């Protein structure tokens, strides 16, 4: 029998986010949409940091997220290995297993495009 386990990691500190203890936060700034996975502690800090700005901002309603390509694992094994190798070569710290942050994936994609 094969069992696959997926762990959600806090994008700020790499800590494992236990089921129900944290959230994925979507937000937009200067025309770009972002998404970050945060533990309960970092989620509270994010909300506190945003509060002075959201208290005086105008709500513009729902802005649909950009469509994402669905994948059961997010990336194939070869791509994940390539990203990890590139990150190590460029002094970017990523875990040996688990999720790779969107920031690192984007930097890898940009480096490959050059």
PDB file as gemmi writes it, atoms N, CA and C in Angstrom:
CRYST1    1.000    1.000    1.000  90.00  90.00  90.00 P 1                      
ATOM      1  N   UNK A   1       0.842  -1.164   0.000  1.00  0.00           N  
ATOM      2  CA  UNK A   1       0.000   0.000   0.000  1.00  0.00           C  
ATOM      3  C   UNK A   1       0.894   1.236   0.000  1.00  0.00           C  
ATOM      4  N   UNK A   2       0.500   2.217  -0.782  1.00  0.00           N  
ATOM      5  CA  UNK A   2       1.260   3.462  -0.869  1.00  0.00           C  
ATOM      6  C   UNK A   2       0.452   4.566  -0.207  1.00  0.00           C  
ATOM      7  N   UNK A   3       1.126   5.395   0.554  1.00  0.00           N  
ATOM      8  CA  UNK A   3       0.468   6.525   1.209  1.00  0.00           C  
ATOM      9  C   UNK A   3       1.288   7.778   0.924  1.00  0.00           C  
ATOM     10  N   UNK A   4       0.623   8.798   0.399  1.00  0.00           N  
ATOM     11  CA  UNK A   4       1.280  10.065   0.122  1.00  0.00           C  
ATOM     12  C   UNK A   4       0.779  11.088   1.123  1.00  0.00           C  
ATOM     13  N   UNK A   5       1.698  11.803   1.734  1.00  0.00           N  
ATOM     14  CA  UNK A   5       1.338  12.828   2.702  1.00  0.00           C  
ATOM     15  C   UNK A   5       1.796  14.177   2.171  1.00  0.00           C  
ATOM     16  N   UNK A   6       0.901  15.154   2.230  1.00  0.00           N  
ATOM     17  CA  UNK A   6       1.231  16.510   1.807  1.00  0.00           C  
ATOM     18  C   UNK A   6       1.206  17.397   3.043  1.00  0.00           C  
ATOM     19  N   UNK A   7       2.260  18.157   3.240  1.00  0.00           N  
ATOM     20  CA  UNK A   7       2.322  19.072   4.371  1.00  0.00           C  
ATOM     21  C   UNK A   7       2.257  20.501   3.866  1.00  0.00           C  
ATOM     22  N   UNK A   8       1.478  21.316   4.551  1.00  0.00           N  
ATOM     23  CA  UNK A   8       1.414  22.739   4.252  1.00  0.00           C  
ATOM     24  C   UNK A   8       2.444  23.422   5.145  1.00  0.00           C  
ATOM     25  N   UNK A   9       3.316  24.229   4.535  1.00  0.00           N  
ATOM     26  CA  UNK A   9       4.379  24.899   5.275  1.00  0.00           C  
ATOM     27  C   UNK A   9       4.161  26.401   5.279  1.00  0.00           C  
ATOM     28  N   UNK A  10       4.476  27.031   6.403  1.00  0.00           N  
ATOM     29  CA  UNK A  10       4.412  28.481   6.517  1.00  0.00           C  
ATOM     30  C   UNK A  10       5.463  29.069   5.579  1.00  0.00           C  
ATOM     31  N   UNK A  11       5.035  29.963   4.689  1.00  0.00           N  
ATOM     32  CA  UNK A  11       5.953  30.538   3.710  1.00  0.00           C  
ATOM     33  C   UNK A  11       6.987  31.473   4.338  1.00  0.00           C  
ATOM     34  N   UNK A  12       6.745  31.959   5.543  1.00  0.00           N  
ATOM     35  CA  UNK A  12       7.714  32.851   6.190  1.00  0.00           C  
ATOM     36  C   UNK A  12       8.827  32.093   6.896  1.00  0.00           C  
ATOM     37  N   UNK A  13       8.458  31.049   7.634  1.00  0.00           N  
ATOM     38  CA  UNK A  13       9.475  30.381   8.439  1.00  0.00           C  
ATOM     39  C   UNK A  13       9.646  28.896   8.137  1.00  0.00           C  
ATOM     40  N   UNK A  14       8.867  28.358   7.218  1.00  0.00           N  
ATOM     41  CA  UNK A  14       9.010  26.960   6.830  1.00  0.00           C  
ATOM     42  C   UNK A  14       8.421  25.957   7.797  1.00  0.00           C  
ATOM     43  N   UNK A  15       7.785  26.434   8.875  1.00  0.00           N  
ATOM     44  CA  UNK A  15       7.194  25.525   9.857  1.00  0.00           C  
ATOM     45  C   UNK A  15       5.979  24.812   9.265  1.00  0.00           C  
ATOM     46  N   UNK A  16       5.773  23.576   9.696  1.00  0.00           N  
ATOM     47  CA  UNK A  16       4.613  22.808   9.252  1.00  0.00           C  
ATOM     48  C   UNK A  16       3.356  23.429   9.847  1.00  0.00           C  
ATOM     49  N   UNK A  17       2.342  23.615   9.012  1.00  0.00           N  
ATOM     50  CA  UNK A  17       1.052  24.133   9.473  1.00  0.00           C  
ATOM     51  C   UNK A  17       0.145  22.930   9.683  1.00  0.00           C  
ATOM     52  N   UNK A  18      -0.207  22.678  10.928  1.00  0.00           N  
ATOM     53  CA  UNK A  18      -1.088  21.556  11.242  1.00  0.00           C  
ATOM     54  C   UNK A  18      -2.485  21.848  10.715  1.00  0.00           C  
ATOM     55  N   UNK A  19      -3.246  20.797  10.480  1.00  0.00           N  
ATOM     56  CA  UNK A  19      -4.603  20.926   9.954  1.00  0.00           C  
ATOM     57  C   UNK A  19      -5.427  21.903  10.787  1.00  0.00           C  
ATOM     58  N   UNK A  20      -5.954  22.931  10.152  1.00  0.00           N  
ATOM     59  CA  UNK A  20      -6.803  23.900  10.836  1.00  0.00           C  
ATOM     60  C   UNK A  20      -6.050  24.974  11.596  1.00  0.00           C  
ATOM     61  N   UNK A  21      -4.724  24.942  11.583  1.00  0.00           N  
ATOM     62  CA  UNK A  21      -3.925  25.915  12.333  1.00  0.00           C  
ATOM     63  C   UNK A  21      -3.170  26.813  11.361  1.00  0.00           C  
ATOM     64  N   UNK A  22      -3.905  27.707  10.723  1.00  0.00           N  
ATOM     65  CA  UNK A  22      -3.304  28.602   9.750  1.00  0.00           C  
ATOM     66  C   UNK A  22      -4.206  28.722   8.543  1.00  0.00           C  
ATOM     67  N   UNK A  23      -3.716  29.402   7.515  1.00  0.00           N  
ATOM     68  CA  UNK A  23      -4.554  29.619   6.337  1.00  0.00           C  
ATOM     69  C   UNK A  23      -3.704  30.061   5.160  1.00  0.00           C  
ATOM     70  N   UNK A  24      -4.293  29.915   3.989  1.00  0.00           N  
ATOM     71  CA  UNK A  24      -3.726  30.490   2.784  1.00  0.00           C  
ATOM     72  C   UNK A  24      -4.404  31.834   2.583  1.00  0.00           C  
ATOM     73  N   UNK A  25      -3.625  32.898   2.493  1.00  0.00           N  
ATOM     74  CA  UNK A  25      -4.158  34.249   2.375  1.00  0.00           C  
ATOM     75  C   UNK A  25      -3.912  34.751   0.957  1.00  0.00           C  
ATOM     76  N   UNK A  26      -4.965  35.250   0.328  1.00  0.00           N  
ATOM     77  CA  UNK A  26      -4.850  35.879  -0.988  1.00  0.00           C  
ATOM     78  C   UNK A  26      -5.016  37.375  -0.809  1.00  0.00           C  
ATOM     79  N   UNK A  27      -4.184  38.150  -1.490  1.00  0.00           N  
ATOM     80  CA  UNK A  27      -4.323  39.600  -1.426  1.00  0.00           C  
ATOM     81  C   UNK A  27      -3.760  40.199  -2.706  1.00  0.00           C  
ATOM     82  N   UNK A  28      -4.089  41.453  -2.940  1.00  0.00           N  
ATOM     83  CA  UNK A  28      -3.605  42.140  -4.136  1.00  0.00           C  
ATOM     84  C   UNK A  28      -2.943  43.445  -3.714  1.00  0.00           C  
ATOM     85  N   UNK A  29      -1.902  43.823  -4.457  1.00  0.00           N  
ATOM     86  CA  UNK A  29      -1.188  45.063  -4.181  1.00  0.00           C  
ATOM     87  C   UNK A  29      -0.590  45.557  -5.486  1.00  0.00           C  
ATOM     88  N   UNK A  30      -0.863  46.798  -5.812  1.00  0.00           N  
ATOM     89  CA  UNK A  30      -0.355  47.452  -7.017  1.00  0.00           C  
ATOM     90  C   UNK A  30      -0.595  46.622  -8.281  1.00  0.00           C  
ATOM     91  N   UNK A  31      -1.806  46.072  -8.366  1.00  0.00           N  
ATOM     92  CA  UNK A  31      -2.214  45.353  -9.567  1.00  0.00           C  
ATOM     93  C   UNK A  31      -1.781  43.905  -9.645  1.00  0.00           C  
ATOM     94  N   UNK A  32      -1.023  43.426  -8.674  1.00  0.00           N  
ATOM     95  CA  UNK A  32      -0.594  42.032  -8.662  1.00  0.00           C  
ATOM     96  C   UNK A  32      -1.308  41.283  -7.548  1.00  0.00           C  
ATOM     97  N   UNK A  33      -1.687  40.049  -7.825  1.00  0.00           N  
ATOM     98  CA  UNK A  33      -2.328  39.197  -6.828  1.00  0.00           C  
ATOM     99  C   UNK A  33      -1.285  38.280  -6.214  1.00  0.00           C  
ATOM    100  N   UNK A  34      -1.421  38.055  -4.917  1.00  0.00           N  
ATOM    101  CA  UNK A  34      -0.474  37.230  -4.185  1.00  0.00           C  
ATOM    102  C   UNK A  34      -1.231  36.205  -3.354  1.00  0.00           C  
ATOM    103  N   UNK A  35      -0.536  35.151  -2.990  1.00  0.00           N  
ATOM    104  CA  UNK A  35      -1.080  34.134  -2.108  1.00  0.00           C  
ATOM    105  C   UNK A  35       0.059  33.662  -1.219  1.00  0.00           C  
ATOM    106  N   UNK A  36      -0.206  33.526   0.075  1.00  0.00           N  
ATOM    107  CA  UNK A  36       0.820  33.110   1.027  1.00  0.00           C  
ATOM    108  C   UNK A  36       0.184  32.173   2.046  1.00  0.00           C  
ATOM    109  N   UNK A  37       0.910  31.122   2.418  1.00  0.00           N  
ATOM    110  CA  UNK A  37       0.458  30.189   3.443  1.00  0.00           C  
ATOM    111  C   UNK A  37       1.085  30.617   4.760  1.00  0.00           C  
ATOM    112  N   UNK A  38       0.237  30.801   5.778  1.00  0.00           N  
ATOM    113  CA  UNK A  38       0.718  31.299   7.062  1.00  0.00           C  
ATOM    114  C   UNK A  38       0.190  30.458   8.215  1.00  0.00           C  
ATOM    115  N   UNK A  39       1.032  30.254   9.229  1.00  0.00           N  
ATOM    116  CA  UNK A  39       0.600  29.619  10.469  1.00  0.00           C  
ATOM    117  C   UNK A  39      -0.336  30.588  11.182  1.00  0.00           C  
ATOM    118  N   UNK A  40      -1.016  30.110  12.208  1.00  0.00           N  
ATOM    119  CA  UNK A  40      -1.942  30.967  12.948  1.00  0.00           C  
ATOM    120  C   UNK A  40      -1.225  32.199  13.506  1.00  0.00           C  
ATOM    121  N   UNK A  41      -0.013  32.007  14.007  1.00  0.00           N  
ATOM    122  CA  UNK A  41       0.752  33.121  14.582  1.00  0.00           C  
ATOM    123  C   UNK A  41       1.101  34.163  13.516  1.00  0.00           C  
ATOM    124  N   UNK A  42       1.608  33.716  12.380  1.00  0.00           N  
ATOM    125  CA  UNK A  42       1.971  34.658  11.322  1.00  0.00           C  
ATOM    126  C   UNK A  42       0.747  35.253  10.641  1.00  0.00           C  
ATOM    127  N   UNK A  43      -0.360  34.514  10.623  1.00  0.00           N  
ATOM    128  CA  UNK A  43      -1.612  35.050  10.093  1.00  0.00           C  
ATOM    129  C   UNK A  43      -2.087  36.217  10.957  1.00  0.00           C  
ATOM    130  N   UNK A  44      -2.007  36.052  12.278  1.00  0.00           N  
ATOM    131  CA  UNK A  44      -2.391  37.134  13.187  1.00  0.00           C  
ATOM    132  C   UNK A  44      -1.489  38.353  12.985  1.00  0.00           C  
ATOM    133  N   UNK A  45      -0.193  38.122  12.793  1.00  0.00           N  
ATOM    134  CA  UNK A  45       0.742  39.228  12.567  1.00  0.00           C  
ATOM    135  C   UNK A  45       0.444  39.926  11.241  1.00  0.00           C  
ATOM    136  N   UNK A  46       0.113  39.147  10.201  1.00  0.00           N  
ATOM    137  CA  UNK A  46      -0.227  39.721   8.895  1.00  0.00           C  
ATOM    138  C   UNK A  46      -1.471  40.599   9.019  1.00  0.00           C  
ATOM    139  N   UNK A  47      -2.495  40.076   9.698  1.00  0.00           N  
ATOM    140  CA  UNK A  47      -3.737  40.850   9.874  1.00  0.00           C  
ATOM    141  C   UNK A  47      -3.470  42.133  10.658  1.00  0.00           C  
ATOM    142  N   UNK A  48      -2.657  42.039  11.699  1.00  0.00           N  
ATOM    143  CA  UNK A  48      -2.340  43.224  12.503  1.00  0.00           C  
ATOM    144  C   UNK A  48      -1.577  44.255  11.670  1.00  0.00           C  
ATOM    145  N   UNK A  49      -0.661  43.791  10.831  1.00  0.00           N  
ATOM    146  CA  UNK A  49       0.112  44.708   9.988  1.00  0.00           C  
ATOM    147  C   UNK A  49      -0.768  45.386   8.941  1.00  0.00           C  
ATOM    148  N   UNK A  50      -1.762  44.678   8.438  1.00  0.00           N  
ATOM    149  CA  UNK A  50      -2.639  45.224   7.398  1.00  0.00           C  
ATOM    150  C   UNK A  50      -3.743  46.120   7.959  1.00  0.00           C  
ATOM    151  N   UNK A  51      -4.094  45.935   9.216  1.00  0.00           N  
ATOM    152  CA  UNK A  51      -5.240  46.631   9.808  1.00  0.00           C  
ATOM    153  C   UNK A  51      -5.205  48.151   9.642  1.00  0.00           C  
ATOM    154  N   UNK A  52      -4.087  48.849   9.890  1.00  0.00           N  
ATOM    155  CA  UNK A  52      -4.095  50.305   9.718  1.00  0.00           C  
ATOM    156  C   UNK A  52      -4.462  50.727   8.289  1.00  0.00           C  
ATOM    157  N   UNK A  53      -4.110  49.904   7.332  1.00  0.00           N  
ATOM    158  CA  UNK A  53      -4.385  50.229   5.928  1.00  0.00           C  
ATOM    159  C   UNK A  53      -5.807  49.840   5.530  1.00  0.00           C  
ATOM    160  N   UNK A  54      -6.251  48.672   5.978  1.00  0.00           N  
ATOM    161  CA  UNK A  54      -7.607  48.248   5.612  1.00  0.00           C  
ATOM    162  C   UNK A  54      -8.664  49.080   6.327  1.00  0.00           C  
ATOM    163  N   UNK A  55      -8.328  49.622   7.498  1.00  0.00           N  
ATOM    164  CA  UNK A  55      -9.294  50.457   8.224  1.00  0.00           C  
ATOM    165  C   UNK A  55      -9.635  51.739   7.466  1.00  0.00           C  
ATOM    166  N   UNK A  56      -8.715  52.234   6.654  1.00  0.00           N  
ATOM    167  CA  UNK A  56      -8.953  53.495   5.943  1.00  0.00           C  
ATOM    168  C   UNK A  56      -9.088  53.301   4.432  1.00  0.00           C  
ATOM    169  N   UNK A  57      -9.132  52.054   3.997  1.00  0.00           N  
ATOM    170  CA  UNK A  57      -9.233  51.759   2.560  1.00  0.00           C  
ATOM    171  C   UNK A  57     -10.679  51.618   2.126  1.00  0.00           C  
ATOM    172  N   UNK A  58     -10.888  51.702   0.813  1.00  0.00           N  
ATOM    173  CA  UNK A  58     -12.203  51.445   0.222  1.00  0.00           C  
ATOM    174  C   UNK A  58     -12.216  50.021  -0.297  1.00  0.00           C  
ATOM    175  N   UNK A  59     -13.291  49.304  -0.014  1.00  0.00           N  
ATOM    176  CA  UNK A  59     -13.442  47.952  -0.574  1.00  0.00           C  
ATOM    177  C   UNK A  59     -13.875  48.084  -2.018  1.00  0.00           C  
ATOM    178  N   UNK A  60     -13.303  47.284  -2.868  1.00  0.00           N  
ATOM    179  CA  UNK A  60     -13.665  47.330  -4.279  1.00  0.00           C  
ATOM    180  C   UNK A  60     -14.456  46.100  -4.691  1.00  0.00           C  
ATOM    181  N   UNK A  61     -14.792  45.261  -3.751  1.00  0.00           N  
ATOM    182  CA  UNK A  61     -15.565  44.066  -4.062  1.00  0.00           C  
ATOM    183  C   UNK A  61     -14.673  42.895  -4.382  1.00  0.00           C  
ATOM    184  N   UNK A  62     -15.283  41.869  -4.866  1.00  0.00           N  
ATOM    185  CA  UNK A  62     -14.578  40.632  -5.166  1.00  0.00           C  
ATOM    186  C   UNK A  62     -13.775  40.776  -6.447  1.00  0.00           C  
ATOM    187  N   UNK A  63     -12.519  40.423  -6.387  1.00  0.00           N  
ATOM    188  CA  UNK A  63     -11.667  40.396  -7.570  1.00  0.00           C  
ATOM    189  C   UNK A  63     -11.304  38.933  -7.797  1.00  0.00           C  
ATOM    190  N   UNK A  64     -11.781  38.351  -8.898  1.00  0.00           N  
ATOM    191  CA  UNK A  64     -11.499  36.927  -9.104  1.00  0.00           C  
ATOM    192  C   UNK A  64     -10.006  36.665  -9.254  1.00  0.00           C  
ATOM    193  N   UNK A  65      -9.589  35.563  -8.704  1.00  0.00           N  
ATOM    194  CA  UNK A  65      -8.184  35.179  -8.806  1.00  0.00           C  
ATOM    195  C   UNK A  65      -7.869  34.762 -10.234  1.00  0.00           C  
ATOM    196  N   UNK A  66      -6.615  34.905 -10.590  1.00  0.00           N  
ATOM    197  CA  UNK A  66      -6.189  34.453 -11.908  1.00  0.00           C  
ATOM    198  C   UNK A  66      -6.346  32.934 -11.957  1.00  0.00           C  
ATOM    199  N   UNK A  67      -6.769  32.403 -13.098  1.00  0.00           N  
ATOM    200  CA  UNK A  67      -6.910  30.949 -13.189  1.00  0.00           C  
ATOM    201  C   UNK A  67      -5.572  30.252 -12.965  1.00  0.00           C  
ATOM    202  N   UNK A  68      -5.637  29.139 -12.269  1.00  0.00           N  
ATOM    203  CA  UNK A  68      -4.429  28.375 -11.981  1.00  0.00           C  
ATOM    204  C   UNK A  68      -4.510  27.027 -12.665  1.00  0.00           C  
ATOM    205  N   UNK A  69      -3.386  26.525 -13.038  1.00  0.00           N  
ATOM    206  CA  UNK A  69      -3.324  25.201 -13.642  1.00  0.00           C  
ATOM    207  C   UNK A  69      -3.401  24.177 -12.524  1.00  0.00           C  
ATOM    208  N   UNK A  70      -4.374  23.291 -12.621  1.00  0.00           N  
ATOM    209  CA  UNK A  70      -4.553  22.277 -11.586  1.00  0.00           C  
ATOM    210  C   UNK A  70      -3.572  21.137 -11.801  1.00  0.00           C  
ATOM    211  N   UNK A  71      -3.049  20.639 -10.703  1.00  0.00           N  
ATOM    212  CA  UNK A  71      -2.156  19.495 -10.756  1.00  0.00           C  
ATOM    213  C   UNK A  71      -2.252  18.763  -9.442  1.00  0.00           C  
ATOM    214  N   UNK A  72      -2.247  17.466  -9.482  1.00  0.00           N  
ATOM    215  CA  UNK A  72      -2.383  16.701  -8.248  1.00  0.00           C  
ATOM    216  C   UNK A  72      -1.206  16.921  -7.312  1.00  0.00           C  
ATOM    217  N   UNK A  73      -0.016  17.059  -7.847  1.00  0.00           N  
ATOM    218  CA  UNK A  73       1.159  17.239  -7.004  1.00  0.00           C  
ATOM    219  C   UNK A  73       1.764  18.627  -7.146  1.00  0.00           C  
ATOM    220  N   UNK A  74       1.219  19.452  -8.025  1.00  0.00           N  
ATOM    221  CA  UNK A  74       1.753  20.788  -8.217  1.00  0.00           C  
ATOM    222  C   UNK A  74       2.867  20.812  -9.243  1.00  0.00           C  
ATOM    223  N   UNK A  75       3.766  19.886  -9.184  1.00  0.00           N  
ATOM    224  CA  UNK A  75       4.879  19.796 -10.126  1.00  0.00           C  
ATOM    225  C   UNK A  75       5.340  18.350 -10.168  1.00  0.00           C  
ATOM    226  N   UNK A  76       5.979  17.992 -11.266  1.00  0.00           N  
ATOM    227  CA  UNK A  76       6.503  16.635 -11.299  1.00  0.00           C  
ATOM    228  C   UNK A  76       7.824  16.581 -10.538  1.00  0.00           C  
ATOM    229  N   UNK A  77       8.239  15.395 -10.222  1.00  0.00           N  
ATOM    230  CA  UNK A  77       9.425  15.183  -9.388  1.00  0.00           C  
ATOM    231  C   UNK A  77      10.680  15.812  -9.996  1.00  0.00           C  
ATOM    232  N   UNK A  78      10.845  15.679 -11.308  1.00  0.00           N  
ATOM    233  CA  UNK A  78      12.035  16.235 -11.968  1.00  0.00           C  
ATOM    234  C   UNK A  78      12.083  17.754 -11.832  1.00  0.00           C  
ATOM    235  N   UNK A  79      10.922  18.401 -11.986  1.00  0.00           N  
ATOM    236  CA  UNK A  79      10.896  19.862 -11.854  1.00  0.00           C  
ATOM    237  C   UNK A  79      11.226  20.278 -10.425  1.00  0.00           C  
ATOM    238  N   UNK A  80      10.663  19.572  -9.440  1.00  0.00           N  
ATOM    239  CA  UNK A  80      10.949  19.903  -8.042  1.00  0.00           C  
ATOM    240  C   UNK A  80      12.441  19.736  -7.745  1.00  0.00           C  
ATOM    241  N   UNK A  81      13.048  18.673  -8.265  1.00  0.00           N  
ATOM    242  CA  UNK A  81      14.484  18.469  -8.065  1.00  0.00           C  
ATOM    243  C   UNK A  81      15.287  19.591  -8.716  1.00  0.00           C  
ATOM    244  N   UNK A  82      14.861  20.009  -9.903  1.00  0.00           N  
ATOM    245  CA  UNK A  82      15.560  21.093 -10.602  1.00  0.00           C  
ATOM    246  C   UNK A  82      15.451  22.400  -9.824  1.00  0.00           C  
ATOM    247  N   UNK A  83      14.264  22.683  -9.284  1.00  0.00           N  
ATOM    248  CA  UNK A  83      14.066  23.910  -8.500  1.00  0.00           C  
ATOM    249  C   UNK A  83      14.945  23.880  -7.258  1.00  0.00           C  
ATOM    250  N   UNK A  84      14.954  22.736  -6.554  1.00  0.00           N  
ATOM    251  CA  UNK A  84      15.768  22.629  -5.337  1.00  0.00           C  
ATOM    252  C   UNK A  84      17.262  22.778  -5.651  1.00  0.00           C  
ATOM    253  N   UNK A  85      17.713  22.168  -6.739  1.00  0.00           N  
ATOM    254  CA  UNK A  85      19.124  22.281  -7.127  1.00  0.00           C  
ATOM    255  C   UNK A  85      19.465  23.723  -7.479  1.00  0.00           C  
ATOM    256  N   UNK A  86      18.592  24.386  -8.230  1.00  0.00           N  
ATOM    257  CA  UNK A  86      18.815  25.786  -8.596  1.00  0.00           C  
ATOM    258  C   UNK A  86      18.853  26.656  -7.341  1.00  0.00           C  
ATOM    259  N   UNK A  87      17.906  26.417  -6.416  1.00  0.00           N  
ATOM    260  CA  UNK A  87      17.850  27.212  -5.187  1.00  0.00           C  
ATOM    261  C   UNK A  87      19.143  27.045  -4.385  1.00  0.00           C  
ATOM    262  N   UNK A  88      19.620  25.810  -4.245  1.00  0.00           N  
ATOM    263  CA  UNK A  88      20.851  25.559  -3.486  1.00  0.00           C  
ATOM    264  C   UNK A  88      22.039  26.265  -4.131  1.00  0.00           C  
ATOM    265  N   UNK A  89      22.121  26.218  -5.446  1.00  0.00           N  
ATOM    266  CA  UNK A  89      23.208  26.874  -6.177  1.00  0.00           C  
ATOM    267  C   UNK A  89      23.175  28.384  -5.992  1.00  0.00           C  
ATOM    268  N   UNK A  90      21.966  28.931  -5.820  1.00  0.00           N  
ATOM    269  CA  UNK A  90      21.805  30.377  -5.707  1.00  0.00           C  
ATOM    270  C   UNK A  90      21.634  30.853  -4.271  1.00  0.00           C  
ATOM    271  N   UNK A  91      21.946  29.985  -3.307  1.00  0.00           N  
ATOM    272  CA  UNK A  91      21.911  30.377  -1.901  1.00  0.00           C  
ATOM    273  C   UNK A  91      20.525  30.587  -1.334  1.00  0.00           C  
ATOM    274  N   UNK A  92      19.527  29.977  -1.955  1.00  0.00           N  
ATOM    275  CA  UNK A  92      18.152  30.091  -1.467  1.00  0.00           C  
ATOM    276  C   UNK A  92      17.833  28.829  -0.688  1.00  0.00           C  
ATOM    277  N   UNK A  93      17.382  28.992   0.545  1.00  0.00           N  
ATOM    278  CA  UNK A  93      17.131  27.850   1.407  1.00  0.00           C  
ATOM    279  C   UNK A  93      15.728  27.295   1.171  1.00  0.00           C  
ATOM    280  N   UNK A  94      15.651  26.029   0.802  1.00  0.00           N  
ATOM    281  CA  UNK A  94      14.374  25.319   0.675  1.00  0.00           C  
ATOM    282  C   UNK A  94      14.525  23.969   1.356  1.00  0.00           C  
ATOM    283  N   UNK A  95      13.409  23.419   1.818  1.00  0.00           N  
ATOM    284  CA  UNK A  95      13.457  22.122   2.480  1.00  0.00           C  
ATOM    285  C   UNK A  95      13.708  21.017   1.460  1.00  0.00           C  
ATOM    286  N   UNK A  96      14.229  19.896   1.943  1.00  0.00           N  
ATOM    287  CA  UNK A  96      14.499  18.756   1.065  1.00  0.00           C  
ATOM    288  C   UNK A  96      13.213  18.088   0.600  1.00  0.00           C  
ATOM    289  N   UNK A  97      12.154  18.263   1.368  1.00  0.00           N  
ATOM    290  CA  UNK A  97      10.860  17.667   1.036  1.00  0.00           C  
ATOM    291  C   UNK A  97       9.773  18.690   1.286  1.00  0.00           C  
ATOM    292  N   UNK A  98       8.602  18.437   0.731  1.00  0.00           N  
ATOM    293  CA  UNK A  98       7.456  19.309   0.976  1.00  0.00           C  
ATOM    294  C   UNK A  98       7.322  20.398  -0.066  1.00  0.00           C  
ATOM    295  N   UNK A  99       6.474  21.336   0.252  1.00  0.00           N  
ATOM    296  CA  UNK A  99       6.098  22.405  -0.660  1.00  0.00           C  
ATOM    297  C   UNK A  99       7.247  23.388  -0.863  1.00  0.00           C  
ATOM    298  N   UNK A 100       7.355  23.882  -2.081  1.00  0.00           N  
ATOM    299  CA  UNK A 100       8.311  24.948  -2.401  1.00  0.00           C  
ATOM    300  C   UNK A 100       7.487  26.218  -2.596  1.00  0.00           C  
ATOM    301  N   UNK A 101       7.863  27.290  -1.938  1.00  0.00           N  
ATOM    302  CA  UNK A 101       7.070  28.519  -1.979  1.00  0.00           C  
ATOM    303  C   UNK A 101       6.938  29.065  -3.397  1.00  0.00           C  
ATOM    304  N   UNK A 102       5.859  29.784  -3.606  1.00  0.00           N  
ATOM    305  CA  UNK A 102       5.605  30.410  -4.895  1.00  0.00           C  
ATOM    306  C   UNK A 102       6.692  31.399  -5.274  1.00  0.00           C  
ATOM    307  N   UNK A 103       7.272  32.060  -4.293  1.00  0.00           N  
ATOM    308  CA  UNK A 103       8.336  33.029  -4.548  1.00  0.00           C  
ATOM    309  C   UNK A 103       9.554  32.342  -5.163  1.00  0.00           C  
ATOM    310  N   UNK A 104       9.923  31.191  -4.608  1.00  0.00           N  
ATOM    311  CA  UNK A 104      11.076  30.447  -5.131  1.00  0.00           C  
ATOM    312  C   UNK A 104      10.757  29.899  -6.513  1.00  0.00           C  
ATOM    313  N   UNK A 105       9.542  29.375  -6.693  1.00  0.00           N  
ATOM    314  CA  UNK A 105       9.134  28.852  -8.005  1.00  0.00           C  
ATOM    315  C   UNK A 105       9.188  29.956  -9.069  1.00  0.00           C  
ATOM    316  N   UNK A 106       8.708  31.145  -8.696  1.00  0.00           N  
ATOM    317  CA  UNK A 106       8.699  32.268  -9.635  1.00  0.00           C  
ATOM    318  C   UNK A 106      10.128  32.698  -9.983  1.00  0.00           C  
ATOM    319  N   UNK A 107      10.993  32.757  -8.977  1.00  0.00           N  
ATOM    320  CA  UNK A 107      12.389  33.129  -9.226  1.00  0.00           C  
ATOM    321  C   UNK A 107      13.058  32.101 -10.146  1.00  0.00           C  
ATOM    322  N   UNK A 108      12.772  30.823  -9.923  1.00  0.00           N  
ATOM    323  CA  UNK A 108      13.313  29.761 -10.777  1.00  0.00           C  
ATOM    324  C   UNK A 108      12.825  29.937 -12.210  1.00  0.00           C  
ATOM    325  N   UNK A 109      11.523  30.169 -12.374  1.00  0.00           N  
ATOM    326  CA  UNK A 109      10.952  30.347 -13.717  1.00  0.00           C  
ATOM    327  C   UNK A 109      11.581  31.549 -14.416  1.00  0.00           C  
ATOM    328  N   UNK A 110      11.760  32.643 -13.680  1.00  0.00           N  
ATOM    329  CA  UNK A 110      12.384  33.840 -14.259  1.00  0.00           C  
ATOM    330  C   UNK A 110      13.827  33.565 -14.671  1.00  0.00           C  
ATOM    331  N   UNK A 111      14.548  32.806 -13.849  1.00  0.00           N  
ATOM    332  CA  UNK A 111      15.937  32.483 -14.170  1.00  0.00           C  
ATOM    333  C   UNK A 111      16.014  31.587 -15.406  1.00  0.00           C  
ATOM    334  N   UNK A 112      15.065  30.686 -15.556  1.00  0.00           N  
ATOM    335  CA  UNK A 112      15.057  29.785 -16.711  1.00  0.00           C  
ATOM    336  C   UNK A 112      14.693  30.528 -17.992  1.00  0.00           C  
ATOM    337  N   UNK A 113      13.908  31.604 -17.852  1.00  0.00           N  
ATOM    338  CA  UNK A 113      13.456  32.366 -19.020  1.00  0.00           C  
ATOM    339  C   UNK A 113      14.575  33.228 -19.603  1.00  0.00           C  
ATOM    340  N   UNK A 114      15.609  33.479 -18.811  1.00  0.00           N  
ATOM    341  CA  UNK A 114      16.707  34.356 -19.268  1.00  0.00           C  
ATOM    342  C   UNK A 114      17.633  33.635 -20.203  1.00  0.00           C  
TER     343      UNK A 114                                                      
END                                                                             
